[in-house]
Structures are given as C-alpha cells and as structure tokens.
Amino acid sequence: MNTKIKPAPILEGKKALVIGVANRHSIAYGCANAFRAVQADVGLTYLNEKAKKFVEPLANELEASIFAPLDVSVPGQLEAVFDEVARKWKRLDVLVHSIAWAPKDDLQGGLLDCSADGFAKAMDVSCHSFVRMAKLAAPLMKEGGTMFAMSYYGANKVVANYNVMGPVKAALEACCRYLAYELGPKGIRVHAISPGPLKTRAASGLKDFDILLNEAARRAPLGELVDIMDVGYTCAYLATPYARRLSGETLYVDGGVNIMA
Ligand SMILES: NC(=O)c1ccc[n+]([C@@H]2O[C@H](COP(=O)([O-])OP(=O)(O)OC[C@H]3O[C@@H](n4cnc5c(N)ncnc54)[C@H](O)[C@@H]3O)[C@@H](O)[C@H]2O)c1
C-alpha cells in the first residue's frame, strides 16, 4: 500500500474492539492500526500481566480508549471486557477475534496423536471463545455491526504441520456462517478472514513455517506475501457500508494463493 496516501475517515467515530494483540507483529495489531487509520476508536485487550508491557505501548500509540486484560479461559474476564465496553462506549460496531492456541504437544504432533483434552482446549480458546464473544457483543451492536474471526487455508485443505488447527479453523469458519445467519436479522455481519502466512508468534509454533512462507510467496498470483496491514484494511473495508450486503464469507487475504491448483 502507498503509505503516503492518507486513508479516508470511513469509520470515523465507530467503536472497534480488537482481541489478540501480543506485539507489533500480531495480525490483531494490523487490524487495530487500520481501524485507527480510518478514524475508528479502538479497544485492545492483553493476555496477562506478562503480555501487558508489550501491548500497552501499542495501545497508547493507537489511543485505545479501552485496554483490559483478557484470557478467554479465565471465567469472568470476557464478561468484564464487555461490561467495560458497555460502560465506556455504550455500543460496539466492530469485533475482531484474532486468537488461537493449542497445547504444544497436541499442536506439534499429528491429529491422530492429539489428546481429547488438547483438542477440547484448542477448540475452546480458538473457536468457542468467538461464539461467547459474539453473544456478548451482539446486544451492544444496536445499529448493526461487523464481527471477524481469523482463519487459515488449513481449514479446508490439508496443510502439512497444521494438524489439530485444521479441524479447529474449519469449525471456526462454520461458526461464522451460523452466527451470520443468527445475527443477520439484527444487521450484524460475520466473516471469517483467511490471511496467507505471516511471521507472528503464533506461527512460530508451527513446524517448518518458513517453508509455508516461501511457498506462499512463490505461488501467489500477486507475487508476494501479505502483511498485517493488508489484513487490517480488508477488515476495515468489510466494516463499512460499502460491504453491507456481504456476510458469512470466508475472505482470503493471500495474494490469490487459494485459487491455485
Ligand atoms: N500468522 C499466520 O500465518 C496466520 C495465518 C492465518 C490465520 N492466523 C490466525 O490469526 C490469529 C492471530 O494470530 P497471529 O498470527 O497474529 O499470532 P499472535 O501470536 O500475534 O496472536 C495470537 C494471539 O492469541 C492470543 N491468545 C492465545 N491464547 C489466548 C487466550 N486464552 N485468551 C486470549 N487470548 C489468547 C495471544 O495472546 C495472542 O495475542 C490466530 O487465530 C491465528 O490462527 C495466523
């Protein structure tokens, strides 16, 4: 993107809650940055005290008006975040779910070796947490809104070493469709976003991730890798009225890799 062009304030005054910033490389940071660039107010969460020192400078940089702890596996924390949104913003326009986790042994072994407990934990943090968030966010989206969850190509096709995250992302994409169906009457649109590979901390947990990166760059019709701002601006566009008739999609932000045989 030509960074000299100042983005138009297409989401001025809209309230965007972005979950999943760990550091400057996070896809969630690209989303929050893009929403701020088009003049939305952003709210960020951080996983725990250890993560806070990395996320706080980014929250300050983006003038985040909400900054709260959130580990979705800690009972009550999600509710507390949405209580704060209700108190401070009194409404919500955009929700971004950009989190994923699986126990290391369950992630790095094949699906056959994934334990029941590891499978359930991966599904809870990476998928069902989005359903819980959607339930809390929907009543605040009084004038409609847009919700996003980050998926990956491994949801639909087998990607070596993606292992348990493949079925988990498949479930996440299906949840987006069912939520789009249930929330459509309230004017709320729900999308899965499927970015191409990006060098983030979550990605570093996947074996041979560099091979995926090289392959994606080589196979992309557009000839290069995507970056986190590409993902962010796609979400920003989808949250505008220009995209008001789109819902329940899985949108690939991958330079076209997914169309290739
Ligand atoms: N990096 C890629 O190549 C890629 C490609 C497609 C999709 N994705 C997806 O994008 C999303 C964001 O990942 P990323 O690549 O930006 O990595 P990242 O490590 O920057 O972000 C992952 C986030 O998940 C959060 N998280 C983990 N467990 C949590 C919990 N219990 N409660 C709350 N938050 C928790 C972490 O704190 C972190 O902020 C994930 O869903 C990932 O699967 C990543």
The ligand as an SDF file (V2000), in Angstrom:
LIG
                    3D

 44 48  0  0  0  0  0  0  0  0999 V2000
    0.3170  -15.9700   11.3650 N   0  0  0  0  0  0  0  0  0  0  0  0
   -0.2860  -16.6090   10.3850 C   0  0  0  0  0  0  0  0  0  0  0  0
    0.3440  -17.0680    9.4240 O   0  0  0  0  0  0  0  0  0  0  0  0
   -1.7780  -16.7680   10.4010 C   0  0  0  0  0  0  0  0  0  0  0  0
   -2.4370  -17.0740    9.2040 C   0  0  0  0  0  0  0  0  0  0  0  0
   -3.8220  -17.2280    9.2310 C   0  0  0  0  0  0  0  0  0  0  0  0
   -4.5170  -17.0790   10.4220 C   0  0  0  0  0  0  0  0  0  0  0  0
   -3.8400  -16.7770   11.5680 N   0  0  0  0  0  0  0  0  0  0  0  0
   -4.6360  -16.6050   12.7900 C   0  0  0  0  0  0  0  0  0  0  0  0
   -4.5550  -15.2510   13.2010 O   0  0  0  0  0  0  0  0  0  0  0  0
   -4.8570  -15.1820   14.5800 C   0  0  0  0  0  0  0  0  0  0  0  0
   -3.8240  -14.3040   15.2680 C   0  0  0  0  0  0  0  0  0  0  0  0
   -2.5590  -14.9410   15.2910 O   0  0  0  0  0  0  0  0  0  0  0  0
   -1.2060  -14.1900   14.9340 P   0  0  0  0  0  0  0  0  0  0  0  0
   -0.5810  -14.9450   13.8180 O   0  0  0  0  0  0  0  0  0  0  0  0
   -1.4280  -12.7380   14.8040 O   0  0  0  0  0  0  0  0  0  0  0  0
   -0.2780  -14.5120   16.2100 O   0  0  0  0  0  0  0  0  0  0  0  0
   -0.0950  -13.7530   17.6110 P   0  0  0  0  0  0  0  0  0  0  0  0
    0.7410  -14.6890   18.4310 O   0  0  0  0  0  0  0  0  0  0  0  0
    0.4050  -12.3960   17.4120 O   0  0  0  0  0  0  0  0  0  0  0  0
   -1.5820  -13.6820   18.1730 O   0  0  0  0  0  0  0  0  0  0  0  0
   -2.2090  -14.7570   18.8200 C   0  0  0  0  0  0  0  0  0  0  0  0
   -2.9520  -14.1500   19.9950 C   0  0  0  0  0  0  0  0  0  0  0  0
   -3.7420  -15.1350   20.6580 O   0  0  0  0  0  0  0  0  0  0  0  0
   -3.7840  -14.7380   21.9960 C   0  0  0  0  0  0  0  0  0  0  0  0
   -4.2580  -15.8150   22.8770 N   0  0  0  0  0  0  0  0  0  0  0  0
   -3.8030  -17.0840   22.9870 C   0  0  0  0  0  0  0  0  0  0  0  0
   -4.4770  -17.7200   23.9690 N   0  0  0  0  0  0  0  0  0  0  0  0
   -5.3890  -16.8310   24.4570 C   0  0  0  0  0  0  0  0  0  0  0  0
   -6.3700  -16.8910   25.4800 C   0  0  0  0  0  0  0  0  0  0  0  0
   -6.5450  -17.9840   26.2430 N   0  0  0  0  0  0  0  0  0  0  0  0
   -7.1250  -15.7920   25.7120 N   0  0  0  0  0  0  0  0  0  0  0  0
   -6.9540  -14.6690   24.9990 C   0  0  0  0  0  0  0  0  0  0  0  0
   -6.0290  -14.5430   24.0140 N   0  0  0  0  0  0  0  0  0  0  0  0
   -5.2600  -15.6220   23.7610 C   0  0  0  0  0  0  0  0  0  0  0  0
   -2.3390  -14.3590   22.2890 C   0  0  0  0  0  0  0  0  0  0  0  0
   -2.2520  -13.6150   23.4890 O   0  0  0  0  0  0  0  0  0  0  0  0
   -2.0110  -13.5490   21.0570 C   0  0  0  0  0  0  0  0  0  0  0  0
   -2.3160  -12.1860   21.2570 O   0  0  0  0  0  0  0  0  0  0  0  0
   -4.9400  -16.6130   15.0790 C   0  0  0  0  0  0  0  0  0  0  0  0
   -6.2930  -17.0210   15.0880 O   0  0  0  0  0  0  0  0  0  0  0  0
   -4.1880  -17.3880   14.0080 C   0  0  0  0  0  0  0  0  0  0  0  0
   -4.5710  -18.7350   13.9230 O   0  0  0  0  0  0  0  0  0  0  0  0
   -2.4950  -16.6150   11.5800 C   0  0  0  0  0  0  0  0  0  0  0  0
  1  2  1  0
  2  3  2  0
  2  4  1  0
  4  5  1  0
  4 44  2  0
  5  6  2  0
  6  7  1  0
  7  8  2  0
  8  9  1  0
  8 44  1  0
  9 10  1  0
  9 42  1  0
 10 11  1  0
 11 12  1  0
 11 40  1  0
 12 13  1  0
 13 14  1  0
 14 15  2  0
 14 16  1  0
 14 17  1  0
 17 18  1  0
 18 19  2  0
 18 20  1  0
 18 21  1  0
 21 22  1  0
 22 23  1  0
 23 24  1  0
 23 38  1  0
 24 25  1  0
 25 26  1  0
 25 36  1  0
 26 27  1  0
 26 35  1  0
 27 28  2  0
 28 29  1  0
 29 30  1  0
 29 35  2  0
 30 31  1  0
 30 32  2  0
 32 33  1  0
 33 34  2  0
 34 35  1  0
 36 37  1  0
 36 38  1  0
 38 39  1  0
 40 41  1  0
 40 42  1  0
 42 43  1  0
M  CHG  2   8   1  16  -1
M  END
$$$$
